[in-house]
Amino acid sequence: MHDKLKKWILITGAAKRVGAKMAEVLHSNGFNIVIHYNSSSETANILSAKLNQERTGSSIIIGGNLTDDSTIETLIPNVIEQTGRLDVLINNASTFYPTPIEKITLEDWDNLFGTNLKAPLFLSKHAAKHLKDSEGSIINIVDIHARKPLKNHPVYGPAKSGLAMLTKSLAKDLAPSVRVNGIAPGMILWPENEPSESIKKSILDQIPLKRSGFPEDIANCALFLINNAPYITGQIIPIDGGRSIGW
């Protein structure tokens, strides 16, 4: 039996990397977690089992491709059916890959805008009434490159810029009962296709703190925005070691 009295957080793309760390940190602070995954069902199951071992009935998993319209229409109703409530929506799921201008396809547009902008908008739409009931909040995981373009990413960058504006728009439209904020990670984890050592060095050289961050840095900011920021809405907090101040 799932605990409907505790607060439930839905994290999209929570099976791996930063999403999984947010799930662990928020769970350890007393929240129940819905782990959404696309293709990583095995890692989602392992993470959920670990959380449920720590606290019975405190985690569920829900799969679905967020570029699929039926998924973004049914995900929130599926969550509510199982949890009875929703307190926080964290739009973390993202696709990220280069799209040199001469090679961009319509599929790239649908994929990158689908996960990074369309899904957060429609999930927020369907979550809004439940979050109003719980006086909850939305956190969108943006990117410092929403402000400064990353070479060869002319689809991903505008999608994240759209997510930044969506964060501010929703903050205005859902106030005063639902707060909406964003977190803009800088260099936290290298992409799964790691760049060369020379590219890594040039990136680290641009960071005043001279190192990459940790997934915990994002998770702890999310925890702050949920628990300790009742008067903060419509803000996007860069967690980037100071990199963006050089821009």
TIRO-568755 format. One record per residue (C-alpha): residue in three letters; x, y, z. Coordinates in Angstrom, 2 decimals. Each point is the difference from the previous one (the first is absolute). Example, Ala and Ser with C-alpha at 12.3 -4.5 7.8 and 13.67 -1.06 7.14 Angstrom:
2
> ALA; 12.30; -4.50; 7.80
> SER; 1.37; 3.44; -0.66
***
This chain:
247
> MET; 0.00; 0.00; 0.00
> HIS; 1.44; 3.36; -1.03
> ASP; 0.09; 2.75; 2.59
> LYS; -2.37; 2.72; -1.19
> LEU; 0.56; 2.20; 3.03
> LYS; 3.64; 0.69; -0.78
> LYS; 0.82; 2.49; -2.73
> TRP; 0.53; -1.45; -3.48
> ILE; 2.52; 1.35; -2.51
> LEU; -0.02; -0.99; -3.68
> ILE; 3.44; 0.20; -1.60
> THR; 0.16; -0.60; -3.74
> GLY; 3.09; -1.78; -1.27
> ALA; 0.83; -1.14; 3.53
> ALA; 1.57; -3.40; -0.65
> LYS; 3.55; 1.25; -0.55
> ARG; 2.49; 2.80; 0.45
> VAL; -1.27; 3.26; 1.55
> GLY; -3.62; -1.17; 0.09
> ALA; 0.90; -3.05; 2.06
> LYS; 2.04; 2.08; 2.44
> MET; -2.94; 2.40; 0.45
> ALA; -2.22; -3.02; 0.71
> GLU; 2.40; -1.28; 2.67
> VAL; 0.57; 3.35; 1.72
> LEU; -3.66; 1.02; 0.04
> HIS; -1.02; -3.46; 1.20
> SER; 2.53; 0.17; 2.83
> ASN; -1.66; 3.25; 1.03
> GLY; -3.37; -1.68; 0.47
> PHE; -1.65; 0.30; -3.42
> ASN; -1.56; -2.85; -1.96
> ILE; 1.27; -0.25; -3.55
> VAL; -1.57; -0.87; -3.35
> ILE; 2.89; -1.04; -2.26
> HIS; -0.87; 0.62; -3.64
> TYR; 2.20; -1.69; -2.60
> ASN; 0.01; -0.40; -3.77
> SER; 2.23; -2.95; -0.90
> SER; 1.87; -0.64; 3.27
> SER; -2.56; -2.30; 1.61
> GLU; 2.61; -2.19; 1.68
> THR; 1.81; 2.86; 1.75
> ALA; -3.36; 1.59; 0.91
> ASN; -1.11; -3.26; 1.63
> ILE; 3.26; -0.35; 1.92
> LEU; -0.19; 3.59; 1.29
> SER; -3.66; -0.32; 0.99
> ALA; 0.66; -3.29; 1.80
> LYS; 2.85; 1.65; 1.91
> LEU; -2.25; 2.89; 1.09
> ASN; -2.81; -2.37; 0.99
> GLN; 2.45; -2.04; 2.04
> GLU; 0.83; 3.15; 1.95
> ARG; -3.68; 0.92; 0.42
> THR; -2.81; -2.33; -1.05
> GLY; -2.41; 1.36; -2.61
> SER; 2.06; 3.14; -0.60
> SER; 0.79; -0.38; -3.70
> ILE; -1.61; -1.09; -3.24
> ILE; 1.20; -0.04; -3.61
> ILE; -1.85; 1.08; -3.13
> GLY; 1.39; -0.44; -3.51
> GLY; -0.73; 2.02; -3.10
> ASN; 1.56; 1.81; -2.93
> LEU; -0.53; 3.73; 0.53
> THR; 0.06; 0.69; -3.75
> ASP; -3.17; -2.07; -0.25
> ASP; -3.18; 2.06; 0.36
> SER; -1.87; -2.80; 1.75
> THR; 2.71; -0.20; 2.66
> ILE; -0.13; 3.69; 0.86
> GLU; -3.80; -0.12; 0.14
> THR; -0.17; -3.04; 2.29
> LEU; 3.10; 0.21; 2.21
> ILE; -1.45; 2.31; 2.68
> PRO; -3.37; -1.82; 0.19
> ASN; 1.93; -3.29; 0.39
> VAL; 2.04; 1.51; 2.84
> ILE; -3.08; 1.32; 1.81
> GLU; -1.78; -3.33; -0.37
> GLN; 2.86; -1.68; 1.88
> THR; 0.99; 2.69; 2.51
> GLY; -3.21; 1.94; 0.63
> ARG; 1.92; 3.29; -0.03
> LEU; 2.85; 1.95; -1.57
> ASP; 2.09; 2.59; 1.83
> VAL; 2.91; 0.70; -2.33
> LEU; 0.64; -0.50; -3.73
> ILE; 3.65; 0.03; -1.04
> ASN; 0.38; 0.21; -3.79
> ASN; 3.45; -1.55; -0.27
> ALA; -0.23; -2.33; -3.02
> SER; 1.95; 1.34; -2.96
> THR; 1.58; -1.04; -3.24
> PHE; 3.30; 1.67; -0.86
> TYR; 2.07; -0.42; -3.11
> PRO; 1.57; 2.22; -2.68
> THR; -1.96; 0.93; -3.12
> PRO; 2.31; 1.75; -2.49
> ILE; -2.21; 2.31; -2.07
> GLU; 0.47; -1.84; -3.29
> LYS; -0.98; -3.35; 1.55
> ILE; -3.06; 0.94; 2.11
> THR; -3.05; -2.16; -0.61
> LEU; -3.63; 0.50; 0.93
> GLU; 0.44; -2.97; 2.31
> ASP; 2.77; 1.85; 1.87
> TRP; -2.38; 2.91; 0.50
> ASP; -2.80; -2.26; 1.29
> ASN; 2.39; -1.85; 2.31
> LEU; 1.91; 2.96; 1.48
> PHE; -2.98; 2.34; 0.28
> GLY; -2.21; -2.89; 1.07
> THR; 2.00; -0.97; 3.07
> ASN; 1.40; 3.41; 0.92
> LEU; -3.04; 2.24; -0.50
> LYS; -3.22; -1.67; -1.16
> ALA; -0.09; -2.70; 2.68
> PRO; 0.76; 2.43; 2.89
> LEU; -2.80; 2.28; -1.21
> PHE; -2.67; -2.69; -0.29
> LEU; 1.07; -1.87; 3.14
> SER; -0.26; 3.32; 1.85
> LYS; -3.45; 0.56; -1.52
> HIS; -1.25; -3.38; 1.25
> ALA; 1.76; 0.33; 3.36
> ALA; -1.20; 3.55; 0.72
> LYS; -3.31; -0.83; 1.69
> HIS; 1.60; -2.64; 2.22
> LEU; 2.85; 2.34; 0.92
> LYS; -2.51; 2.73; 0.87
> ASP; -1.73; -2.47; 2.34
> SER; 3.30; -0.75; 1.73
> GLU; 1.42; 3.55; -0.29
> GLY; 2.92; -1.66; -1.74
> SER; 2.62; 1.07; -2.47
> ILE; 1.60; -0.70; -3.36
> ILE; 3.74; -0.10; -0.66
> ASN; 1.28; 0.05; -3.57
> ILE; 3.55; -1.13; -0.70
> VAL; 1.17; 2.59; -2.51
> ASP; 3.66; 0.46; -1.09
> ILE; 2.49; 2.85; 0.15
> HIS; 0.05; -0.33; -3.82
> ALA; -3.55; 1.32; -0.09
> ARG; 1.76; 3.38; 0.28
> LYS; 3.13; -0.53; -2.07
> PRO; -0.08; -2.26; -3.05
> LEU; 2.02; -3.17; -0.13
> LYS; 1.62; -0.51; -3.40
> ASN; -1.85; -2.44; -2.26
> HIS; -3.04; -0.17; 2.30
> PRO; -2.47; 2.33; -1.81
> VAL; -2.98; -2.18; 0.97
> TYR; 0.88; -0.95; 3.59
> GLY; 0.96; 3.58; 0.99
> PRO; -3.25; 1.63; -1.15
> ALA; -1.99; -2.83; 1.61
> LYS; 1.66; 0.70; 3.37
> SER; -0.49; 3.76; -0.52
> GLY; -3.66; -0.77; -0.50
> LEU; 0.01; -1.98; 3.25
> ALA; 1.50; 3.00; 1.80
> MET; -2.81; 2.24; -1.26
> LEU; -2.57; -2.70; 0.76
> THR; 1.27; -0.03; 3.60
> LYS; -0.65; 3.73; 0.34
> SER; -3.34; -0.19; -1.83
> LEU; -1.29; -2.81; 2.20
> ALA; 1.23; 1.80; 3.13
> LYS; -2.19; 2.94; -0.95
> ASP; -2.99; -2.06; -1.12
> LEU; -0.06; -2.52; 2.88
> ALA; 0.65; 2.49; 2.81
> PRO; -0.78; 0.32; 2.82
> SER; -0.72; -3.66; 0.76
> VAL; 2.80; -1.68; -2.00
> ARG; 3.60; 1.18; -0.13
> VAL; 2.02; -0.68; -3.17
> ASN; 3.78; 0.25; -0.15
> GLY; 2.86; -1.27; -2.11
> ILE; 3.48; -1.35; 0.61
> ALA; 2.61; 0.61; -2.70
> PRO; 2.83; -2.51; 0.36
> GLY; 3.41; 0.76; -1.35
> MET; 2.66; -2.69; -0.28
> ILE; -1.31; -2.71; 2.35
> LEU; 0.52; -3.31; -1.82
> TRP; 1.71; -0.47; -3.34
> PRO; -2.38; -1.22; -2.71
> GLU; -0.18; -3.77; -0.46
> ASN; 2.10; 0.50; -3.16
> GLU; 2.85; 1.67; 1.84
> PRO; 1.91; 2.80; -1.77
> SER; 3.77; -0.09; -0.49
> GLU; 2.33; 0.91; 2.86
> SER; 0.94; 3.27; -1.73
> ILE; -3.67; 1.04; -0.26
> LYS; -0.54; -0.96; 3.64
> LYS; 2.97; 2.13; 1.01
> SER; -1.23; 3.03; -1.98
> ILE; -3.42; -0.27; 1.67
> LEU; 1.46; -0.33; 3.50
> ASP; 2.26; 3.00; -0.70
> GLN; -3.15; 2.13; -0.53
> ILE; -1.34; -0.86; 3.47
> PRO; 1.10; 2.32; 2.83
> LEU; -0.14; -2.89; 2.49
> LYS; 2.24; -2.01; -2.42
> ARG; -1.93; -3.26; 0.29
> SER; -3.21; -1.66; -1.03
> GLY; -2.90; -0.23; 2.42
> PHE; -1.75; -3.03; 1.45
> PRO; -3.53; -1.34; -0.48
> GLU; -0.50; 0.72; 3.73
> ASP; 0.38; 3.72; -0.79
> ILE; -3.12; -0.14; -2.17
> ALA; -1.87; -2.23; 2.46
> ASN; 0.76; 2.29; 2.94
> CYS; -1.21; 3.03; -1.95
> ALA; -3.24; -1.83; -0.81
> LEU; -0.41; -0.83; 3.70
> PHE; 0.54; 3.66; 0.89
> LEU; -2.56; 1.18; -2.55
> ILE; -2.57; -2.49; 1.27
> ASN; 0.52; 0.35; 3.75
> ASN; 1.60; 3.35; 0.76
> ALA; -1.03; 2.49; -2.68
> PRO; -3.66; 0.92; 0.58
> TYR; 0.57; 3.52; -1.39
> ILE; 1.96; -1.01; -3.10
> THR; -1.80; -0.52; -3.30
> GLY; 0.81; 0.65; -3.65
> GLN; 3.75; -0.26; 0.59
> ILE; 2.64; -2.05; -1.80
> ILE; 3.01; -0.80; 2.16
> PRO; 3.28; -0.76; -1.79
> ILE; 2.00; -2.77; 1.69
> ASP; 3.12; 0.34; -2.08
> GLY; 3.05; 0.80; 2.15
> GLY; -0.24; 3.60; -1.20
> ARG; 0.44; -0.84; -3.69
> SER; -2.86; 2.22; -1.20
> ILE; 1.33; 3.13; 1.73
> GLY; 2.78; 0.01; -2.59
> TRP; -2.60; 0.31; -2.73
***
